Amino acid sequence: MGQLDFSALDTMTEAEECRFMAAFTQALANDSSDVAKEHLASGRPIYFGDDRFPDAAVMRGRWWQFAVITDRWAG
């Protein structure tokens, strides 16, 4: 996925935010998952959302997967 500058979201106009979100959605749709695959291959877990667990984040390791309740880990 190409670099998108999230730091300016708070100061974007509505039109700029719409363009940003369109670019972000397009980037996600075309993502090859190479970075996640490399991360897993190196033994580090990844975290992602899953509609089956609406109130949790899913943590996946190279050989395992389980849901992590986000409220438990919130600081």
For each residue, the residues with C-beta under 8 A, 3 or more apart:
1: 4 27 28 30 31 35
2: 27
3:
4: 1 20 23 24 27
5: 8
6: 9
7:
8: 5 11 12
9: 6 12 17 20
10:
11: 8
12: 8 9 16 17 20
13: 16 17
14: 17 18
15: 18 19
16: 12 13 19 20
17: 9 12 13 14 20 21
18: 14 15 21 22
19: 15 16 22 23
20: 4 9 12 16 17 23 24
21: 17 18 24 25
22: 18 19 25 26
23: 4 19 20 26 27
24: 4 20 21 27 28
25: 21 22 28 29
26: 22 23 29 30
27: 1 2 4 23 24 30 31
28: 1 24 25 31
29: 25 26
30: 1 26 27
31: 1 27 28
32:
33: 36 37
34: 37 38
35: 1 38 39
36: 33 39 40 46
37: 33 34 40 41
38: 34 35 41 42
39: 35 36 42 44 45 46
40: 36 37 43 44 45 46 60 61 62
41: 37 38 62
42: 38 39
43: 40 61 62
44: 39 40
45: 39 40 59 60 61
46: 36 39 40 59 60
47: 57 58 59 60 68
48: 57 58 60
49: 53 57 58
50: 53 56 58 67
51: 54
52:
53: 49 50 56 57 58 67
54: 51
55: 69 70 71
56: 50 53 67 68 69 70
57: 47 48 49 53 67 68 70 73
58: 47 48 49 50 53 65 66 67 68
59: 45 46 47 65 66 67 68
60: 40 45 46 47 48 64 65
61: 40 43 45 64 65
62: 40 41 43
63:
64: 60 61
65: 58 59 60 61
66: 58 59
67: 50 53 56 57 58 59
68: 47 56 57 58 59 72 73
69: 55 56 72 73
70: 55 56 57 73 74
71: 55 74
72: 68 69
73: 57 68 69 70
74: 70 71
75:
